[in-house]
Amino acid sequence: MKNWLHQFKEKNHKRYLGGIDFLKYIGPGLIVTVGFIDPGNWATNFAGGASFGYSLLWVISLSTVMLVVLQHNVAHLGIVTGKCLSEAAHEYIKPKYSIPLLGSAVAASMLTSLAEILGGAIALNMLFHIPIKIGSLIITIVAALMLFTNSYRLVEKYIISFVSVIGISFLYELFLVKINWQEAAVAWVKPEIPNGGLFVILSILGAIVMPHNLFLHSEVIQSRQINQKSDKEIQRTLKFEFFDTLFAMSVGWAINSAMILLAAATFFTKGIQVNEMDQAQQLLTPLLGNSAGLVFAVALLMAGLSSTITSGMAGGSIFSGIFGESYNISDIHSRTGVLLSLLGAYVIILFISTPFQGLLWSQMLLSVQLPFTIFAQVYLTSSKQVMGKYANGGRMKVLLYTIAIFILALNIWLLIHG
């Protein structure tokens, strides 16, 4: 009896320690999640929900499944090699291919930052009536200061806090509306392309599966400093990373779904089109009360600021990788990449007359660059020269290339029919 009790206690103690260890790995996935609950997602989701009701919820589900596969795969690269996607591309892909790839990825980071900064500026305009261009400058400066003066771990804590605020905000707003859950449940799993909906579908896809996040995840996963340890530790970390990614992407799926649900229940049912983010906030106030409009604006501000920080980090990671270096905010190349991403985006914003359309177009253009990043990622993670025994197996290769080809096909379809 005593022997059995001792074994029982020892087994449960190991489980407890395993649970504590798992908590150490929570964080990188949530950093990446910020990228697909950013203002670009808000614009595409509210446009989709207001125009097509619940019918585009399946795009959120499909995109999230693809995202889990892609992010888990690129995190493998960081864990096994100790290099981010940009560094690996620089080292293992010929310059005539890697330079255009990484150059377009830096441009994609600028487009991402454009959406993030615009979203934060729109929120400042909602809350304090600050003009968009001045608000954009404020968001740019605050994000740059946070990146240049804080350690990664502190930035991570800020971002997790911001994600929590966004999630709680949408949970509160959903309590204020009446959702047709039966119709929504069908829409989550039943693909449907409504007339005129392809542009929004591709925008949602570009807003969820984002090229800069693939570069970012392979970088931030290294903050756990596990790539130099034993094979046993690498395998253990890969398992924990998968649960971190799955948990974080599920949070993102829920928040993105909540946006479409809210727009469908509030605007689509009344035949109201949403063409501006501040219009959405103004319409929510009389329909759901003053608190709904305020909560909407605060959540958008958190989304804009946190995602601007992560897009800046991604820009720094990509640019430093061009020189074969990892992200380090004290290094000139990382700082240059951050500034290119943030200041480049701000300059473009100065020439945008319609912020909401700027958000939509930025997300669509991201989906154009995305297949090239995915093809490079799959090539690298399938190479035994790069990954050794951790290289992708046959089934994983097929799955990853299928995702890349699917996204490329959507882009071609939009070019022909859009």
C-alpha positions in Angstrom: 0.0 0.0 0.0 2.8 2.4 0.9 4.7 1.5 -2.3 1.6 2.2 -4.4 1.0 5.5 -2.6 4.6 6.5 -3.1 4.3 5.7 -6.9 1.1 7.7 -7.0 2.6 10.8 -5.4 5.7 10.6 -7.6 3.6 10.2 -10.8 1.4 13.2 -9.9 4.5 15.3 -8.8 5.9 14.7 -12.3 2.6 15.8 -13.9 2.6 18.9 -11.7 6.2 19.7 -12.8 5.3 19.1 -16.4 2.4 21.5 -16.1 4.7 24.1 -14.5 7.3 23.6 -17.3 4.6 24.0 -19.9 3.7 27.4 -18.5 7.3 28.5 -19.3 6.7 28.0 -23.0 3.5 30.0 -23.1 4.1 33.4 -24.8 5.5 33.1 -28.3 2.2 31.8 -29.7 0.3 34.7 -28.1 2.9 37.2 -29.6 2.0 35.7 -33.0 -1.7 35.8 -32.3 -1.6 39.6 -32.0 -0.8 39.6 -35.8 -4.2 38.1 -36.7 -6.4 40.0 -34.3 -5.0 43.3 -35.6 -6.9 46.3 -37.1 -6.6 44.7 -40.6 -8.6 41.8 -39.3 -11.1 44.2 -37.7 -11.7 45.9 -41.1 -12.0 42.6 -43.0 -14.2 40.9 -40.4 -16.5 43.8 -39.9 -16.8 44.3 -43.7 -17.5 40.6 -44.1 -20.0 40.3 -41.3 -21.9 43.5 -42.2 -22.1 42.5 -45.9 -22.5 38.7 -45.8 -23.7 37.9 -42.3 -22.4 34.6 -40.8 -21.6 33.1 -44.2 -17.8 33.9 -44.1 -17.2 32.3 -40.7 -15.8 29.2 -42.5 -12.9 31.4 -43.8 -11.9 32.1 -40.1 -12.0 28.3 -39.4 -10.0 27.3 -42.5 -7.5 30.1 -42.1 -6.9 29.2 -38.5 -6.3 25.5 -39.3 -3.8 26.5 -42.0 -2.2 29.0 -39.5 -1.7 26.3 -36.9 0.0 24.1 -39.4 2.2 26.8 -40.8 3.2 28.4 -37.5 3.9 25.1 -35.9 6.1 24.2 -38.8 8.1 27.4 -38.8 8.6 27.2 -35.1 10.3 23.9 -35.7 12.8 25.7 -37.8 13.7 28.1 -34.9 13.8 25.4 -32.3 15.9 22.9 -34.2 18.3 25.3 -36.0 18.4 28.3 -33.7 17.8 30.4 -36.8 14.8 32.5 -37.8 13.2 32.0 -41.2 15.1 35.1 -42.6 18.5 33.9 -41.4 17.9 30.4 -42.8 16.8 31.8 -46.1 20.0 33.9 -46.2 22.2 30.9 -45.5 20.5 28.1 -47.5 18.8 29.8 -50.4 20.7 31.3 -53.3 21.0 35.1 -53.2 19.1 35.6 -56.5 16.1 34.0 -54.8 16.6 34.9 -51.2 17.1 38.7 -51.7 13.8 39.2 -53.6 12.0 37.0 -51.1 13.3 38.9 -48.1 13.0 42.2 -49.8 9.3 41.5 -50.4 8.9 40.3 -46.9 10.2 43.6 -45.6 7.7 45.3 -47.8 5.0 43.0 -46.4 6.1 44.0 -42.9 5.5 47.7 -43.9 2.0 46.9 -45.2 1.3 45.1 -41.9 2.6 48.0 -39.9 0.4 50.3 -42.0 -2.7 48.4 -41.0 -1.7 48.3 -37.4 -0.8 52.0 -37.1 -3.9 53.0 -38.9 -6.1 51.0 -36.6 -4.5 52.5 -33.5 -4.9 56.0 -35.0 -8.6 55.4 -35.8 -9.1 54.3 -32.2 -7.4 57.5 -30.9 -9.7 59.5 -33.2 -12.7 57.7 -31.7 -11.6 58.3 -28.2 -10.0 61.7 -28.3 -10.8 63.1 -31.8 -7.1 63.2 -32.7 -6.7 63.5 -36.5 -5.7 60.2 -38.2 -2.3 61.4 -39.4 -1.3 62.8 -36.0 -2.7 59.7 -34.3 -0.6 57.5 -36.7 2.5 59.4 -35.7 1.7 58.9 -32.0 1.2 55.1 -32.4 4.4 54.9 -34.5 6.5 56.7 -31.8 5.0 54.8 -28.9 5.6 51.4 -30.5 9.1 52.4 -31.5 9.9 53.5 -28.0 8.6 50.3 -26.5 10.7 48.2 -28.9 13.8 50.3 -28.4 13.8 50.6 -24.6 12.2 47.4 -23.3 13.5 43.8 -23.1 11.7 41.2 -25.1 10.2 39.5 -22.0 8.7 42.8 -20.9 7.2 43.5 -24.4 5.8 39.9 -24.3 4.0 40.7 -21.0 2.6 43.9 -22.4 1.3 42.1 -25.5 -0.3 39.3 -23.5 -2.1 41.9 -21.4 -3.3 43.7 -24.5 -4.7 40.4 -26.0 -6.5 39.8 -22.8 -8.2 43.2 -23.0 -9.2 42.6 -26.6 -10.7 39.2 -25.7 -12.6 40.4 -22.7 -14.0 43.4 -24.8 -15.5 41.2 -27.5 -16.8 38.7 -24.9 -18.6 41.7 -23.3 -20.0 42.9 -26.7 -21.3 39.5 -27.6 -23.4 39.5 -24.4 -25.2 42.6 -25.7 -26.4 41.1 -29.0 -28.6 38.2 -30.0 -26.6 35.6 -32.0 -28.3 32.9 -34.2 -25.9 30.2 -32.9 -27.4 27.4 -35.1 -26.8 29.4 -38.3 -23.3 30.4 -37.0 -22.4 26.8 -36.3 -23.2 25.8 -39.8 -21.3 28.7 -41.3 -18.1 27.8 -39.3 -17.8 24.5 -41.3 -19.8 25.0 -44.5 -17.8 26.8 -47.3 -19.8 29.4 -49.2 -18.7 32.2 -51.6 -21.4 34.8 -51.7 -21.7 37.0 -54.8 -19.1 39.7 -54.6 -17.5 38.1 -51.6 -14.1 36.9 -53.0 -12.3 40.2 -52.3 -13.3 40.1 -48.7 -12.5 36.3 -48.4 -9.0 36.9 -49.7 -8.6 40.0 -47.4 -9.7 37.9 -44.4 -7.2 35.2 -45.5 -4.4 37.7 -45.8 -5.3 39.2 -42.5 -5.1 35.9 -40.6 -2.3 34.0 -42.4 0.3 36.7 -42.5 3.9 36.5 -43.9 5.5 38.6 -41.2 4.1 36.2 -38.5 6.0 33.3 -40.0 9.2 35.2 -39.7 8.3 36.4 -36.3 7.4 33.0 -34.8 10.7 31.4 -35.9 12.4 34.3 -34.1 10.5 34.7 -30.8 10.4 30.9 -30.2 14.2 31.2 -29.6 13.6 33.3 -26.5 13.1 30.0 -24.7 16.7 29.1 -25.6 16.2 25.4 -26.2 17.9 24.9 -29.6 21.3 24.1 -28.0 20.1 21.3 -25.8 19.7 17.6 -26.3 17.5 15.8 -28.8 15.2 14.8 -25.9 14.8 18.4 -24.8 14.2 19.5 -28.5 11.4 16.9 -28.8 9.9 17.9 -25.5 10.0 21.6 -26.6 8.4 20.8 -29.9 5.5 19.2 -28.1 5.0 22.1 -25.7 5.4 24.6 -28.6 2.5 22.8 -30.4 0.2 23.2 -27.5 1.3 26.9 -27.1 0.6 27.5 -30.8 -2.8 25.6 -30.7 -3.9 27.5 -27.6 -2.9 30.9 -29.0 -4.4 30.3 -32.4 -7.7 29.1 -30.8 -7.8 32.4 -28.9 -7.3 34.2 -32.2 -10.0 32.1 -33.9 -12.5 33.0 -31.1 -11.8 36.7 -31.3 -12.0 36.9 -35.1 -15.2 34.9 -35.1 -16.6 37.3 -32.5 -16.0 40.2 -34.8 -18.0 38.6 -37.6 -20.7 37.5 -35.2 -21.0 41.0 -33.8 -21.1 42.6 -37.2 -23.6 40.1 -38.6 -26.0 40.4 -35.6 -25.7 44.2 -35.4 -25.3 45.4 -39.0 -26.2 42.7 -41.4 -29.6 42.0 -39.9 -30.5 45.7 -40.3 -29.0 46.0 -43.8 -26.3 48.4 -42.7 -23.0 48.4 -44.6 -19.8 49.2 -42.7 -17.2 51.2 -44.8 -15.3 52.8 -41.9 -14.1 51.6 -38.5 -15.3 54.8 -36.8 -18.7 54.2 -38.5 -18.8 50.8 -36.9 -18.2 52.3 -33.5 -20.8 55.1 -34.0 -23.4 52.6 -35.1 -22.7 50.3 -32.1 -23.4 53.1 -29.6 -27.1 53.7 -30.4 -27.7 50.0 -31.0 -26.0 48.6 -28.0 -25.3 51.6 -25.7 -22.5 54.0 -24.9 -20.4 51.4 -23.2 -20.3 49.2 -26.3 -18.8 52.1 -28.4 -16.2 52.9 -25.7 -15.2 49.2 -25.3 -14.9 48.9 -29.0 -12.6 51.9 -29.3 -10.4 50.8 -26.3 -10.0 47.3 -27.7 -9.1 48.6 -31.1 -6.4 50.8 -29.6 -5.0 47.8 -27.7 -5.0 45.8 -31.0 -3.4 48.6 -33.0 -0.6 49.3 -30.5 0.3 45.7 -29.7 0.2 44.6 -33.4 2.4 47.6 -34.3 5.0 46.4 -31.8 5.0 42.8 -33.3 5.1 44.0 -36.9 8.1 46.2 -36.0 9.8 43.2 -34.4 9.1 41.2 -37.5 10.6 43.9 -39.7 13.7 43.9 -37.5 14.0 40.1 -37.7 13.6 40.0 -41.4 16.0 42.8 -42.1 18.7 41.5 -39.8 18.3 38.0 -41.3 19.3 39.5 -44.7 22.7 40.0 -43.1 22.8 36.6 -41.5 22.0 37.9 -38.0 19.3 37.2 -35.5 17.0 39.9 -34.1 18.7 42.1 -31.4 17.3 45.5 -30.8 20.8 46.7 -29.8 22.1 45.9 -33.3 22.0 48.4 -36.2 20.4 46.0 -38.6 17.6 45.1 -36.3 17.0 48.8 -35.5 17.0 49.6 -39.2 14.5 46.9 -39.9 12.2 48.2 -37.1 12.4 51.7 -38.4 11.9 50.7 -42.1 8.7 48.8 -41.1 7.3 51.6 -38.9 8.4 54.7 -40.6 7.9 53.3 -44.1 4.3 52.5 -43.1 3.8 56.0 -41.7 5.0 57.6 -44.9 2.5 55.6 -46.9 -0.3 56.6 -44.5 0.4 60.2 -45.3 -0.9 59.5 -48.9 -3.9 57.4 -47.9 -7.2 59.3 -48.2 -9.5 56.5 -47.0 -8.1 54.6 -44.0 -10.7 51.8 -44.1 -9.9 51.0 -47.7 -6.2 51.2 -46.9 -6.7 48.5 -44.2 -8.6 46.2 -46.7 -6.0 46.7 -49.5 -3.1 46.1 -47.2 -4.5 42.8 -46.2 -5.2 41.7 -49.7 -1.7 42.6 -50.8 -0.2 40.6 -47.9 -1.9 37.4 -49.3 -0.1 38.0 -52.6 3.3 37.8 -50.9 2.3 35.0 -48.6 2.7 32.0 -51.0 6.4 33.0 -51.7 7.2 33.0 -47.9 5.4 29.6 -47.5 7.2 28.0 -50.4 10.5 29.1 -48.9 9.5 27.9 -45.5 8.5 24.4 -46.8 11.7 24.1 -48.8 13.8 24.9 -45.7 11.9 22.8 -43.2 11.9 19.8 -45.7 15.7 20.0 -46.2 17.8 17.5 -44.2 20.7 19.8 -44.7 18.8 22.4 -42.7 16.7 20.3 -40.3 18.6 17.0 -40.1 16.3 14.2 -38.8 13.6 16.8 -38.0 13.0 17.6 -41.7 9.4 17.4 -42.8 8.1 13.9 -43.7 6.2 13.2 -46.9 2.7 13.9 -45.6 3.7 17.2 -44.0 5.3 18.3 -47.3 2.1 17.5 -49.2 0.0 19.4 -46.6 2.2 22.4 -46.6 2.5 22.7 -50.4 -1.3 22.2 -50.7 -1.8 25.2 -48.4 0.7 27.3 -50.5 -0.9 26.3 -53.8 -4.4 26.9 -52.4 -3.5 30.5 -51.4 -1.7 31.1 -54.8 -4.8 29.8 -56.6 -7.0 32.3 -54.7 -4.7 35.1 -55.7 -4.9 34.1 -59.4 -8.7 33.8 -59.2 -8.9 37.3 -57.7 -6.6 38.6 -60.5 -8.8 37.1 -63.2 -12.3 37.7 -61.7 -11.7 40.5 -59.3 
